[in-house]
Amino acid sequence: MLGITISKAQNKKTYNADVIVYGGTSGAITAAVQVIKSGKTVLVVSPDKHLGGLSSGGLGFTDTGNKSVIGGLAREFYHRVFMHYDKPEAWQWQKKEEYGNKGQGTPAMDGADRTMWIFEPHVAEKVFEDFVKENNVKIYRDEWLDREKGLVKKDGKIVSIKTLSGKIFTGKMFIDATYEGDLMAAAGVKYHVGREANSVYNEEWNGIQAEVFQHGHYFKKNVSPYKVEGDPKSGLLPYVTDEKIGKNGEGDNKIQAYCFRMCLSANPDNRIPFVKPEGYDPAQYELLARVYKAGWTETFDKYDPIPNKKTDTNNHGPFSTDFIGMNYDYPDATYERRKQIIKDHELYQKGLMYYLSNDSNVPQDVRTEMNKWGLPKDEFKDNGGWPHQIYVREARRMIGQGVMTENETLGKKAVSQSVGMGSYSLDAHNAQRYVKADGFVQNEGDIGVHPKTPYSISYASIIPKKEECQNLFVPVCLSSSHIAYGSIRMEPVFMILGQSAASAAVQAIDRKVSVQDVDYEKLKEQLLKDKQRLEL
């Protein structure tokens, strides 16, 4: 998102392909590769300069769930990761034996090849670039959809899209594989932002979930949210809302927190020390000082080890890398506003790392350990070691032909016309930090409900209603309730759904039908041929 240039020179050239994929995510690349493998032409219009989204943006400790239900090109991706690390030259900063076989899978699907599910960001990016190169996929990078007047629709179908640079792309089918769903929204397809009330889809875990704690990301001891402890008149500390909490199960416009999945290194030869970012103010982290004062000791619990003495570092605890409540307007925001939100997240997180390394309110043992860590010199080289993709855990979600809810993901309701499977827990991060009735601070929104078995994802959830658009697929901002999306939103699933969407797009072109009229039995035949897993 950080590479956007609004005022590009106008370049009104028209480009054409059977399928236009908008996005540079992992799902966008698998979609494009599948189109080529199916004998059709494809153009990828990517706002991103780097391919792979979060998969190459720091999320190297893959959230998989049941690995046996991950097939097709997604599994091929993880097989290629394994092949990379099977070579001695891949181990620059540590011996392969020292790392061991963490994150490696044995053959699980009809004697399928070995896989590895934990990796460095640059390795993932290379795999995506190899996919692109081997299949001669044409990609237009740093090209941003003109969301105001860049989409032409006729008779219920998208005819073309135009980018801010003036390029026009025409196609028979379109796939929106962005985390934000900008193409979907521009096409006039209905969507939802925020948490639905439980009553909307007869759910239990949607909406507000105060005093429900299913991970450790809450205040386990009483902590005052006021500038002067215990004194409401002194005002609230930063990042605490004065908004009154709603009732459990009620819907709202809040979305789960974003962060950057930092890749960190404790290797002195490959480490960029944490420096004081612009606008740094230690008072912003006073709440964390009070958490430490209350005896919290879990600072390093989510420094998940990836190869070559690095980590995938994720949010952990009551006050961490998640910038709670600071992203509500992101999904529908202008590019400029999103750019500011992303910058705010970056400065907050860089400030947090500097604070942990230097502030006297942080316990000495934590500061000593933090000073061993830094950003890696050999990752995100064009961005000073900082990830190029913010973790958009959730943005817009389409209200499509069918909606995936917790009832499908938890096995209470059967799913027809499967185009892939999910299995991860229904995992939502905190959506707000508020003051309880007793005057102490608490977080709300952190949910983790485990499905008993993997579940199928319906074809109806990746397509819009027919009256809204007839040639668009949405495999990332798919049609799902907030809480069901907590499970579906995993990178392997986006790759699976991207590939399935591409197969369906090709069949729609061949039969000259709308996406809603694709013959599912024929689609299923192709998906199984491509080694996709559709049911247990």
DRENFI-232234 format. One record per residue (C-alpha): residue in three letters; residue number from 0; y, x, z. Coordinates in Angstrom, 3 decimals, padded with zeros to 6 digits. Layout:
N
NODE,ALA,NUM,Y,X,Z
...
END
This chain:
536
NODE,MET,0,000.000,000.000,000.000
NODE,LEU,1,002.362,002.892,000.651
NODE,GLY,2,002.669,003.989,-002.974
NODE,ILE,3,004.515,000.908,-004.230
NODE,THR,4,007.529,001.367,-006.448
NODE,ILE,5,009.363,-001.889,-007.110
NODE,SER,6,011.855,-000.697,-009.702
NODE,LYS,7,009.619,000.804,-012.351
NODE,ALA,8,010.760,001.169,-015.908
NODE,GLN,9,009.821,-001.926,-017.840
NODE,ASN,10,006.860,-001.288,-020.113
NODE,LYS,11,005.918,-004.561,-021.795
NODE,LYS,12,002.568,-003.652,-023.265
NODE,THR,13,-000.358,-006.042,-023.474
NODE,TYR,14,-003.895,-005.024,-022.582
NODE,ASN,15,-006.982,-007.156,-023.074
NODE,ALA,16,-010.543,-007.272,-021.740
NODE,ASP,17,-013.246,-009.856,-021.093
NODE,VAL,18,-012.703,-009.534,-017.333
NODE,ILE,19,-009.593,-008.452,-015.435
NODE,VAL,20,-010.231,-007.202,-011.896
NODE,TYR,21,-007.188,-007.085,-009.624
NODE,GLY,22,-007.539,-004.652,-006.732
NODE,GLY,23,-008.786,-001.167,-005.900
NODE,THR,24,-011.137,-002.064,-003.032
NODE,SER,25,-014.860,-001.336,-002.816
NODE,GLY,26,-015.503,-004.889,-004.075
NODE,ALA,27,-013.191,-004.343,-007.045
NODE,ILE,28,-015.098,-001.245,-008.151
NODE,THR,29,-018.573,-002.793,-007.864
NODE,ALA,30,-017.281,-005.807,-009.806
NODE,ALA,31,-015.944,-003.610,-012.606
NODE,VAL,32,-019.117,-001.527,-012.800
NODE,GLN,33,-021.259,-004.666,-013.005
NODE,VAL,34,-019.168,-006.046,-015.890
NODE,ILE,35,-019.739,-002.818,-017.844
NODE,LYS,36,-023.458,-002.797,-017.049
NODE,SER,37,-023.587,-006.360,-018.383
NODE,GLY,38,-022.163,-005.284,-021.736
NODE,LYS,39,-018.678,-006.751,-021.378
NODE,THR,40,-015.244,-005.120,-021.245
NODE,VAL,41,-013.219,-004.823,-018.047
NODE,LEU,42,-009.839,-003.559,-016.910
NODE,VAL,43,-009.065,-002.814,-013.270
NODE,VAL,44,-005.453,-003.439,-012.304
NODE,SER,45,-005.097,-001.651,-008.986
NODE,PRO,46,-002.072,-001.632,-006.678
NODE,ASP,47,-003.784,001.297,-004.980
NODE,LYS,48,-003.791,004.874,-006.214
NODE,HIS,49,-006.949,005.643,-004.242
NODE,LEU,50,-010.120,003.639,-004.881
NODE,GLY,51,-012.426,002.116,-002.291
NODE,GLY,52,-010.098,000.378,000.165
NODE,LEU,53,-011.297,000.793,003.738
NODE,SER,54,-014.603,002.354,002.659
NODE,SER,55,-012.669,005.440,001.560
NODE,GLY,56,-009.767,004.787,003.935
NODE,GLY,57,-011.259,005.901,007.241
NODE,LEU,58,-013.967,003.322,007.918
NODE,GLY,59,-016.800,005.826,007.595
NODE,PHE,60,-018.870,004.442,010.461
NODE,THR,61,-020.055,001.463,008.424
NODE,ASP,62,-020.393,-001.972,010.024
NODE,THR,63,-023.728,-002.970,008.543
NODE,GLY,64,-025.692,-005.362,010.696
NODE,ASN,65,-029.150,-005.679,009.146
NODE,LYS,66,-029.281,-002.999,006.442
NODE,SER,67,-032.284,-004.542,004.679
NODE,VAL,68,-030.113,-007.369,003.292
NODE,ILE,69,-027.726,-004.945,001.555
NODE,GLY,70,-028.826,-004.527,-002.065
NODE,GLY,71,-027.532,-003.913,-005.569
NODE,LEU,72,-024.610,-001.563,-006.189
NODE,ALA,73,-023.700,-001.654,-002.494
NODE,ARG,74,-027.020,-000.029,-001.664
NODE,GLU,75,-026.560,002.379,-004.549
NODE,PHE,76,-023.258,003.442,-002.965
NODE,TYR,77,-024.945,004.300,000.334
NODE,HIS,78,-027.795,006.028,-001.505
NODE,ARG,79,-025.261,008.270,-003.231
NODE,VAL,80,-023.717,009.066,000.133
NODE,PHE,81,-027.178,010.154,001.314
NODE,MET,82,-027.665,012.304,-001.780
NODE,HIS,83,-024.314,014.006,-001.121
NODE,TYR,84,-025.194,014.932,002.456
NODE,ASP,85,-028.703,016.010,001.458
NODE,LYS,86,-027.110,019.093,-000.136
NODE,PRO,87,-026.400,022.120,002.104
NODE,GLU,88,-022.945,022.637,000.558
NODE,ALA,89,-021.817,019.223,001.921
NODE,TRP,90,-021.835,020.679,005.432
NODE,GLN,91,-018.698,022.773,005.590
NODE,TRP,92,-017.787,022.477,009.265
NODE,GLN,93,-021.152,022.003,010.942
NODE,LYS,94,-024.851,022.415,010.213
NODE,LYS,95,-026.760,019.426,008.938
NODE,GLU,96,-029.282,019.844,011.762
NODE,GLU,97,-026.470,019.718,014.319
NODE,TYR,98,-025.330,016.316,013.057
NODE,GLY,99,-028.926,015.104,012.783
NODE,ASN,100,-029.967,011.967,010.956
NODE,LYS,101,-027.283,009.644,012.323
NODE,GLY,102,-026.679,006.644,010.103
NODE,GLN,103,-029.597,007.323,007.783
NODE,GLY,104,-031.907,004.580,006.590
NODE,THR,105,-035.489,004.876,005.473
NODE,PRO,106,-036.629,003.107,002.266
NODE,ALA,107,-036.550,-000.597,003.071
NODE,MET,108,-036.451,-002.481,-000.221
NODE,ASP,109,-039.489,-002.109,-002.480
NODE,GLY,110,-039.547,001.637,-001.885
NODE,ALA,111,-035.798,001.902,-002.476
NODE,ASP,112,-034.091,005.259,-002.212
NODE,ARG,113,-032.829,006.767,001.026
NODE,THR,114,-029.405,005.714,002.302
NODE,MET,115,-026.738,007.045,004.653
NODE,TRP,116,-024.232,004.697,006.242
NODE,ILE,117,-021.879,007.182,007.923
NODE,PHE,118,-019.623,009.424,005.865
NODE,GLU,119,-016.279,011.188,005.440
NODE,PRO,120,-013.494,009.329,003.589
NODE,HIS,121,-013.266,011.799,000.695
NODE,VAL,122,-017.005,011.500,000.086
NODE,ALA,123,-016.754,007.717,-000.284
NODE,GLU,124,-013.790,008.070,-002.629
NODE,LYS,125,-015.728,010.509,-004.801
NODE,VAL,126,-018.656,008.069,-005.065
NODE,PHE,127,-016.280,005.340,-006.281
NODE,GLU,128,-014.630,007.737,-008.721
NODE,ASP,129,-018.091,008.725,-009.997
NODE,PHE,130,-018.962,005.047,-010.527
NODE,VAL,131,-015.773,004.669,-012.556
NODE,LYS,132,-016.278,007.825,-014.606
NODE,GLU,133,-019.951,007.219,-015.401
NODE,ASN,134,-019.249,003.677,-016.599
NODE,ASN,135,-015.990,004.489,-018.409
NODE,VAL,136,-014.098,001.913,-016.353
NODE,LYS,137,-010.433,001.833,-017.331
NODE,ILE,138,-008.171,001.640,-014.277
NODE,TYR,139,-004.410,001.085,-014.168
NODE,ARG,140,-003.321,002.438,-010.782
NODE,ASP,141,-000.174,001.707,-008.800
NODE,GLU,142,000.210,-001.527,-010.762
NODE,TRP,143,001.462,-004.431,-008.660
NODE,LEU,144,001.164,-008.076,-009.659
NODE,ASP,145,004.500,-009.782,-010.226
NODE,ARG,146,003.784,-012.498,-007.676
NODE,GLU,147,006.835,-014.608,-008.574
NODE,LYS,148,006.516,-014.988,-012.334
NODE,GLY,149,003.707,-012.706,-013.452
NODE,LEU,150,000.908,-015.222,-013.871
NODE,VAL,151,000.510,-017.491,-016.888
NODE,LYS,152,-001.845,-020.432,-016.577
NODE,LYS,153,-002.820,-022.969,-019.199
NODE,ASP,154,-005.193,-025.943,-018.953
NODE,GLY,155,-006.382,-024.856,-015.511
NODE,LYS,156,-007.123,-021.277,-016.546
NODE,ILE,157,-005.330,-017.985,-016.029
NODE,VAL,158,-004.227,-016.639,-019.412
NODE,SER,159,-002.572,-013.420,-018.296
NODE,ILE,160,-001.080,-011.508,-015.420
NODE,LYS,161,001.953,-009.229,-015.515
NODE,THR,162,002.685,-006.318,-013.209
NODE,LEU,163,006.046,-005.174,-011.891
NODE,SER,164,006.078,-002.377,-014.477
NODE,GLY,165,005.952,-005.005,-017.237
NODE,LYS,166,002.355,-004.499,-018.322
NODE,ILE,167,000.558,-007.695,-019.329
NODE,PHE,168,-003.199,-008.100,-018.937
NODE,THR,169,-005.090,-010.882,-020.694
NODE,GLY,170,-008.720,-011.827,-020.128
NODE,LYS,171,-011.290,-014.592,-020.154
NODE,MET,172,-012.175,-014.194,-016.465
NODE,PHE,173,-010.224,-012.829,-013.496
NODE,ILE,174,-011.462,-011.422,-010.192
NODE,ASP,175,-009.113,-011.073,-007.212
NODE,ALA,176,-010.676,-008.307,-005.116
NODE,THR,177,-007.634,-007.495,-002.971
NODE,TYR,178,-007.560,-007.760,000.818
NODE,GLU,179,-004.437,-009.935,000.541
NODE,GLY,180,-005.446,-012.470,-002.131
NODE,ASP,181,-002.200,-012.160,-004.098
NODE,LEU,182,-003.701,-013.130,-007.470
NODE,MET,183,-005.421,-016.137,-005.921
NODE,ALA,184,-002.157,-017.286,-004.338
NODE,ALA,185,-000.153,-016.755,-007.539
NODE,ALA,186,-002.725,-018.861,-009.403
NODE,GLY,187,-001.912,-021.832,-007.168
NODE,VAL,188,-005.243,-021.815,-005.358
NODE,LYS,189,-005.074,-023.282,-001.865
NODE,TYR,190,-005.707,-020.949,001.048
NODE,HIS,191,-005.397,-020.708,004.817
NODE,VAL,192,-003.735,-018.124,007.067
NODE,GLY,193,-004.504,-018.038,010.776
NODE,ARG,194,-007.142,-019.639,012.939
NODE,GLU,195,-008.346,-023.168,012.297
NODE,ALA,196,-008.913,-025.507,015.217
NODE,ASN,197,-012.584,-025.917,016.111
NODE,SER,198,-012.294,-029.561,015.117
NODE,VAL,199,-011.639,-028.698,011.437
NODE,TYR,200,-015.170,-027.452,010.677
NODE,ASN,201,-016.970,-028.560,013.843
NODE,GLU,202,-017.075,-025.019,015.252
NODE,GLU,203,-017.213,-023.514,018.724
NODE,TRP,204,-015.704,-020.021,018.344
NODE,ASN,205,-012.652,-020.627,016.144
NODE,GLY,206,-009.073,-021.094,017.320
NODE,ILE,207,-007.667,-019.869,020.628
NODE,GLN,208,-010.271,-018.340,022.958
NODE,ALA,209,-008.408,-017.484,026.183
NODE,GLU,210,-010.452,-015.899,028.966
NODE,VAL,211,-013.354,-015.333,026.539
NODE,PHE,212,-014.222,-011.623,026.571
NODE,GLN,213,-017.047,-010.413,024.388
NODE,HIS,214,-016.006,-006.778,023.986
NODE,GLY,215,-014.153,-004.421,026.300
NODE,HIS,216,-010.752,-004.991,024.679
NODE,TYR,217,-009.136,-006.826,027.577
NODE,PHE,218,-007.403,-006.121,030.879
NODE,LYS,219,-010.240,-005.913,033.383
NODE,LYS,220,-007.845,-005.456,036.311
NODE,ASN,221,-004.527,-007.113,037.097
NODE,VAL,222,-001.675,-005.373,035.271
NODE,SER,223,001.943,-006.505,035.417
NODE,PRO,224,003.610,-007.093,032.033
NODE,TYR,225,007.147,-006.799,033.416
NODE,LYS,226,009.497,-003.835,033.077
NODE,VAL,227,009.756,-003.787,036.856
NODE,GLU,228,006.240,-004.463,038.090
NODE,GLY,229,005.926,-007.966,039.518
NODE,ASP,230,009.496,-008.961,038.608
NODE,PRO,231,009.713,-011.557,035.788
NODE,LYS,232,013.518,-011.297,035.781
NODE,SER,233,013.297,-007.678,034.610
NODE,GLY,234,011.914,-008.795,031.227
NODE,LEU,235,008.658,-008.109,029.423
NODE,LEU,236,007.325,-004.747,028.357
NODE,PRO,237,006.976,-004.108,024.588
NODE,TYR,238,004.148,-005.876,022.716
NODE,VAL,239,003.755,-008.752,025.189
NODE,THR,240,004.718,-012.225,023.987
NODE,ASP,241,006.594,-014.743,026.095
NODE,GLU,242,004.950,-017.553,024.127
NODE,LYS,243,002.810,-019.891,026.215
NODE,ILE,244,-000.894,-019.786,025.451
NODE,GLY,245,-002.348,-022.869,023.753
NODE,LYS,246,-005.538,-024.685,024.670
NODE,ASN,247,-008.920,-023.200,023.838
NODE,GLY,248,-010.161,-024.284,020.436
NODE,GLU,249,-006.691,-025.119,019.103
NODE,GLY,250,-005.635,-023.611,015.791
NODE,ASP,251,-002.586,-021.408,015.235
NODE,ASN,252,-000.988,-019.143,012.646
NODE,LYS,253,-002.057,-015.940,014.379
NODE,ILE,254,-004.341,-013.393,012.747
NODE,GLN,255,-006.461,-010.673,014.285
NODE,ALA,256,-004.778,-007.311,014.756
NODE,TYR,257,-004.636,-004.535,012.167
NODE,CYS,258,-004.834,-000.784,012.696
NODE,PHE,259,-005.543,002.387,010.764
NODE,ARG,260,-009.092,003.710,011.054
NODE,MET,261,-008.064,007.279,011.781
NODE,CYS,262,-010.317,010.124,010.741
NODE,LEU,263,-009.850,012.755,013.437
NODE,SER,264,-011.071,016.342,013.762
NODE,ALA,265,-011.625,018.479,016.850
NODE,ASN,266,-012.230,021.544,014.690
NODE,PRO,267,-009.337,024.030,015.237
NODE,ASP,268,-009.749,025.278,011.653
NODE,ASN,269,-009.402,021.779,010.192
NODE,ARG,270,-006.924,020.081,012.498
NODE,ILE,271,-003.321,018.954,012.165
NODE,PRO,272,-001.909,018.527,015.723
NODE,PHE,273,-000.335,015.201,016.670
NODE,VAL,274,003.444,015.419,016.365
NODE,LYS,275,006.205,013.192,017.687
NODE,PRO,276,006.889,010.514,015.028
NODE,GLU,277,010.329,009.210,014.084
NODE,GLY,278,011.764,006.734,016.586
NODE,TYR,279,009.218,007.698,019.253
NODE,ASP,280,009.875,006.044,022.602
NODE,PRO,281,007.374,006.598,025.436
NODE,ALA,282,008.540,003.335,027.056
NODE,GLN,283,006.681,001.501,024.280
NODE,TYR,284,003.417,002.651,025.864
NODE,GLU,285,004.227,001.822,029.498
NODE,LEU,286,001.543,-000.886,029.500
NODE,LEU,287,-001.061,001.781,028.729
NODE,ALA,288,000.251,003.924,031.602
NODE,ARG,289,-000.442,000.988,033.916
NODE,VAL,290,-003.945,000.567,032.471
NODE,TYR,291,-004.682,004.194,033.354
NODE,LYS,292,-003.132,003.691,036.784
NODE,ALA,293,-005.581,000.805,037.306
NODE,GLY,294,-008.467,003.239,036.753
NODE,TRP,295,-009.411,002.784,033.066
NODE,THR,296,-011.509,005.708,031.707
NODE,GLU,297,-012.683,004.681,028.207
NODE,THR,298,-010.161,006.517,025.980
NODE,PHE,299,-012.743,008.240,023.779
NODE,ASP,300,-015.420,005.542,023.558
NODE,LYS,301,-014.745,004.716,019.881
NODE,TYR,302,-014.476,008.243,018.512
NODE,ASP,303,-017.563,007.612,016.411
NODE,PRO,304,-018.899,010.895,014.986
NODE,ILE,305,-019.066,011.284,011.214
NODE,PRO,306,-020.204,014.488,009.433
NODE,ASN,307,-018.361,017.802,009.665
NODE,LYS,308,-017.009,017.410,013.210
NODE,LYS,309,-014.851,014.400,012.417
NODE,THR,310,-014.617,010.823,013.655
NODE,ASP,311,-014.010,007.311,012.515
NODE,THR,312,-011.705,006.326,015.389
NODE,ASN,313,-011.344,002.620,016.042
NODE,ASN,314,-009.539,000.420,018.542
NODE,HIS,315,-011.013,000.320,022.036
NODE,GLY,316,-009.766,-001.124,025.307
NODE,PRO,317,-006.870,-003.368,026.382
NODE,PHE,318,-004.122,-001.226,024.822
NODE,SER,319,-005.236,000.869,021.869
NODE,THR,320,-004.767,001.385,018.127
NODE,ASP,321,-004.727,-002.354,017.316
NODE,PHE,322,-001.046,-003.347,016.992
NODE,ILE,323,-001.565,-006.807,018.462
NODE,GLY,324,000.731,-009.598,017.257
NODE,MET,325,002.668,-007.462,014.769
NODE,ASN,326,001.049,-008.659,011.550
NODE,TYR,327,001.386,-012.453,011.518
NODE,ASP,328,003.643,-012.561,008.469
NODE,TYR,329,001.758,-009.892,006.513
NODE,PRO,330,-000.479,-012.142,004.331
NODE,ASP,331,002.380,-014.045,002.677
NODE,ALA,332,005.044,-011.329,003.032
NODE,THR,333,006.878,-009.707,000.128
NODE,TYR,334,005.795,-006.229,-000.929
NODE,GLU,335,008.836,-004.743,000.792
NODE,ARG,336,008.134,-006.562,004.042
NODE,ARG,337,004.454,-005.554,003.938
NODE,LYS,338,005.499,-001.968,003.379
NODE,GLN,339,007.628,-002.199,006.546
NODE,ILE,340,004.777,-003.761,008.559
NODE,ILE,341,002.470,-000.950,007.443
NODE,LYS,342,005.062,001.668,008.374
NODE,ASP,343,005.530,000.043,011.789
NODE,HIS,344,001.764,000.199,012.372
NODE,GLU,345,001.691,003.855,011.323
NODE,LEU,346,004.555,004.831,013.648
NODE,TYR,347,003.061,002.848,016.547
NODE,GLN,348,-000.292,004.553,016.129
NODE,LYS,349,001.124,008.049,015.603
NODE,GLY,350,003.306,007.489,018.668
NODE,LEU,351,000.241,006.408,020.633
NODE,MET,352,-001.619,009.609,019.750
NODE,TYR,353,001.394,011.729,020.697
NODE,TYR,354,001.762,009.806,023.969
NODE,LEU,355,-001.910,010.318,024.847
NODE,SER,356,-001.548,014.034,024.173
NODE,ASN,357,001.713,014.672,026.018
NODE,ASP,358,002.957,012.058,028.475
NODE,SER,359,002.679,012.760,032.191
NODE,ASN,360,001.712,009.124,032.822
NODE,VAL,361,-001.552,009.832,030.995
NODE,PRO,362,-004.231,011.431,033.221
NODE,GLN,363,-004.446,015.202,032.798
NODE,ASP,364,-008.099,015.147,031.739
NODE,VAL,365,-007.253,012.695,028.928
NODE,ARG,366,-004.314,014.830,027.763
NODE,THR,367,-006.462,017.968,027.801
NODE,GLU,368,-009.147,016.307,025.680
NODE,MET,369,-006.614,014.670,023.323
NODE,ASN,370,-005.069,018.051,022.568
NODE,LYS,371,-008.391,019.133,021.076
NODE,TRP,372,-008.007,016.442,018.420
NODE,GLY,373,-005.814,015.998,015.364
NODE,LEU,374,-005.733,014.686,011.816
NODE,PRO,375,-008.078,016.491,009.393
NODE,LYS,376,-006.548,018.889,006.889
NODE,ASP,377,-009.195,018.063,004.282
NODE,GLU,378,-008.825,014.259,004.281
NODE,PHE,379,-005.979,012.179,002.765
NODE,LYS,380,-004.407,015.421,001.594
NODE,ASP,381,-001.561,013.677,-000.249
NODE,ASN,382,-000.640,011.753,002.923
NODE,GLY,383,-000.667,014.459,005.602
NODE,GLY,384,-004.148,013.549,006.835
NODE,TRP,385,-003.133,009.916,007.451
NODE,PRO,386,-005.275,007.103,005.919
NODE,HIS,387,-003.879,005.524,002.760
NODE,GLN,388,-005.196,002.040,003.601
NODE,ILE,389,-004.314,-000.068,006.630
NODE,TYR,390,-007.199,-002.111,008.026
NODE,VAL,391,-006.383,-005.611,006.813
NODE,ARG,392,-009.068,-007.307,008.863
NODE,GLU,393,-008.001,-010.711,007.595
NODE,ALA,394,-005.172,-012.103,005.489
NODE,ARG,395,-005.335,-015.173,003.274
NODE,ARG,396,-008.640,-017.019,003.014
NODE,MET,397,-009.253,-019.317,000.072
NODE,ILE,398,-010.088,-022.974,000.631
NODE,GLY,399,-012.598,-023.054,-002.194
NODE,GLN,400,-015.314,-025.261,-003.596
NODE,GLY,401,-017.345,-024.595,-000.463
NODE,VAL,402,-016.360,-023.078,002.882
NODE,MET,403,-018.469,-020.676,004.935
NODE,THR,404,-018.191,-021.561,008.640
NODE,GLU,405,-019.859,-020.426,011.839
NODE,ASN,406,-022.444,-023.151,011.266
NODE,GLU,407,-023.747,-021.343,008.182
NODE,THR,408,-023.438,-017.835,009.617
NODE,LEU,409,-025.186,-018.767,012.873
NODE,GLY,410,-028.010,-020.527,011.027
NODE,LYS,411,-027.133,-024.064,012.111
NODE,LYS,412,-026.598,-025.202,008.530
NODE,ALA,413,-028.496,-024.224,005.382
NODE,VAL,414,-026.725,-022.364,002.568
NODE,SER,415,-027.457,-023.199,-001.045
NODE,GLN,416,-026.856,-021.025,-004.118
NODE,SER,417,-026.778,-017.674,-002.366
NODE,VAL,418,-024.947,-014.765,-004.019
NODE,GLY,419,-025.492,-012.259,-001.205
NODE,MET,420,-026.085,-011.948,002.505
NODE,GLY,421,-024.264,-011.058,005.695
NODE,SER,422,-025.622,-010.219,009.126
NODE,TYR,423,-022.894,-008.615,011.238
NODE,SER,424,-021.655,-010.329,014.382
NODE,LEU,425,-018.818,-012.853,014.078
NODE,ASP,426,-016.288,-010.210,015.058
NODE,ALA,427,-012.600,-010.981,015.528
NODE,HIS,428,-010.107,-008.637,017.176
NODE,ASN,429,-007.344,-009.750,019.535
NODE,ALA,430,-004.644,-011.971,018.075
NODE,GLN,431,-002.123,-011.996,020.927
NODE,ARG,432,-001.126,-010.385,024.227
NODE,TYR,433,000.387,-012.889,026.644
NODE,VAL,434,001.311,-013.532,030.279
NODE,LYS,435,-001.198,-015.585,032.251
NODE,ALA,436,-000.176,-018.299,034.693
NODE,ASP,437,-000.706,-015.822,037.560
NODE,GLY,438,001.900,-013.464,036.084
NODE,PHE,439,-000.485,-010.765,034.820
NODE,VAL,440,-001.020,-009.675,031.214
NODE,GLN,441,-004.054,-010.473,029.090
NODE,ASN,442,-005.250,-010.208,025.486
NODE,GLU,443,-006.698,-013.124,023.537
NODE,GLY,444,-008.806,-013.515,020.430
NODE,ASP,445,-011.498,-010.850,020.759
NODE,ILE,446,-014.785,-012.489,019.794
NODE,GLY,447,-018.250,-011.118,019.052
NODE,VAL,448,-021.010,-013.672,018.462
NODE,HIS,449,-024.276,-012.364,017.025
NODE,PRO,450,-026.207,-014.347,014.399
NODE,LYS,451,-029.915,-014.530,015.247
NODE,THR,452,-030.835,-013.676,011.678
NODE,PRO,453,-029.029,-012.611,008.484
NODE,TYR,454,-027.505,-015.487,006.536
NODE,SER,455,-026.823,-016.286,002.876
NODE,ILE,456,-023.313,-016.556,001.414
NODE,SER,457,-022.802,-019.409,-001.032
NODE,TYR,458,-021.591,-019.143,-004.611
NODE,ALA,459,-019.225,-022.045,-003.823
NODE,SER,460,-017.361,-019.818,-001.341
NODE,ILE,461,-016.218,-017.258,-003.953
NODE,ILE,462,-014.813,-019.788,-006.442
NODE,PRO,463,-011.808,-022.135,-006.225
NODE,LYS,464,-011.946,-025.883,-006.652
NODE,LYS,465,-012.155,-026.784,-010.335
NODE,GLU,466,-008.847,-028.631,-010.376
NODE,GLU,467,-007.082,-025.495,-009.092
NODE,CYS,468,-008.459,-022.747,-011.350
NODE,GLN,469,-011.451,-022.469,-013.683
NODE,ASN,470,-011.678,-018.747,-014.440
NODE,LEU,471,-011.060,-016.989,-011.139
NODE,PHE,472,-013.399,-015.399,-008.584
NODE,VAL,473,-012.324,-014.415,-005.061
NODE,PRO,474,-015.047,-012.260,-003.454
NODE,VAL,475,-012.855,-010.667,-000.729
NODE,CYS,476,-010.409,-013.385,000.421
NODE,LEU,477,-013.252,-015.825,-000.029
NODE,SER,478,-013.484,-019.355,001.276
NODE,SER,479,-014.328,-019.054,004.945
NODE,SER,480,-013.157,-020.141,008.363
NODE,HIS,481,-011.476,-017.506,010.510
NODE,ILE,482,-014.476,-016.953,012.741
NODE,ALA,483,-017.080,-016.876,009.959
NODE,TYR,484,-014.886,-014.354,008.153
NODE,GLY,485,-015.264,-012.159,011.226
NODE,SER,486,-018.798,-011.462,010.043
NODE,ILE,487,-018.407,-011.702,006.267
NODE,ARG,488,-015.446,-009.274,006.156
NODE,MET,489,-017.604,-006.129,006.138
NODE,GLU,490,-017.307,-003.540,003.375
NODE,PRO,491,-020.960,-003.720,002.205
NODE,VAL,492,-020.581,-007.501,001.850
NODE,PHE,493,-017.422,-007.112,-000.250
NODE,MET,494,-019.340,-004.790,-002.575
NODE,ILE,495,-022.197,-007.284,-002.809
NODE,LEU,496,-019.893,-010.230,-003.529
NODE,GLY,497,-017.834,-008.213,-006.020
NODE,GLN,498,-020.962,-007.464,-008.015
NODE,SER,499,-022.178,-011.086,-007.838
NODE,ALA,500,-018.767,-012.381,-008.945
NODE,ALA,501,-018.890,-010.052,-011.960
NODE,SER,502,-022.371,-011.256,-012.956
NODE,ALA,503,-021.191,-014.857,-012.729
NODE,ALA,504,-018.049,-014.034,-014.750
NODE,VAL,505,-020.179,-012.564,-017.550
NODE,GLN,506,-022.411,-015.647,-017.639
NODE,ALA,507,-019.393,-017.957,-017.673
NODE,ILE,508,-018.044,-016.046,-020.693
NODE,ASP,509,-021.381,-016.108,-022.529
NODE,ARG,510,-021.831,-019.848,-022.027
NODE,LYS,511,-018.123,-020.635,-022.467
NODE,VAL,512,-017.992,-022.585,-019.198
NODE,SER,513,-015.763,-022.633,-016.134
NODE,VAL,514,-016.781,-020.672,-013.059
NODE,GLN,515,-017.674,-023.975,-011.413
NODE,ASP,516,-020.181,-024.782,-014.185
NODE,VAL,517,-022.167,-021.538,-014.183
NODE,ASP,518,-025.923,-022.192,-014.246
NODE,TYR,519,-026.935,-020.959,-010.817
NODE,GLU,520,-030.615,-020.486,-011.647
NODE,LYS,521,-029.704,-018.125,-014.474
NODE,LEU,522,-027.236,-016.339,-012.198
NODE,LYS,523,-029.877,-015.991,-009.504
NODE,GLU,524,-032.247,-014.460,-012.031
NODE,GLN,525,-029.651,-011.792,-012.862
NODE,LEU,526,-028.781,-011.096,-009.231
NODE,LEU,527,-032.429,-010.543,-008.339
NODE,LYS,528,-032.839,-008.307,-011.389
NODE,ASP,529,-029.951,-006.241,-010.003
NODE,LYS,530,-031.803,-005.987,-006.656
NODE,GLN,531,-029.366,-008.163,-004.747
NODE,ARG,532,-030.768,-009.732,-001.594
NODE,LEU,533,-030.211,-013.489,-001.538
NODE,GLU,534,-032.388,-014.720,001.312
NODE,LEU,535,-034.764,-013.443,003.968
END
